[in-house]
Amino acid sequence: MMVVFFDPGQMTARLDLEAPQAVPDGQGGATVSFDVVASLWARIEPVSFLLTEEAASERGTISHRIWVKFREDITAGQRFRKGTRVFVVKLARDPDETRRYLVCQCEEETR
């Protein structure tokens, strides 16, 4: 396996990692809220943009590649937050299996 070279000095974005928490609503369902798990330094790379139309309004989805230091607790369904921006984690992988970095494929929705 080829080792990926990555300059950690490129991790200039401070992100909050948030995990979903289901709270019972008393009627058999649940309300999902997100709790901050950690604050991390990361590198955010925009990858692609998709524009769709829903109910006569346009909606854009931007996909990003987010690099962070390796953690075992980052999984799909969690999200990163930078101020008002939210990046939903779709996939987290170790690019060279050295447990140094994680590359997270994320989506950011815009309206």
RAKA-V866541 format. One record per helix or strand of 2 or more residues. SS is the DSSP state (h for helix, s for strand). FROM is the first residue (numbers start at 1). TO is the last residue. If there is no record, write none. Layout:
ss = {SS:SS}
from = {FROM:FROM}
to = {TO:TO}
This chain:
ss = {h:s:s:s:s:s:s}
from = {8:13:30:57:79:85:101}
to = {10:24:54:69:82:93:110}
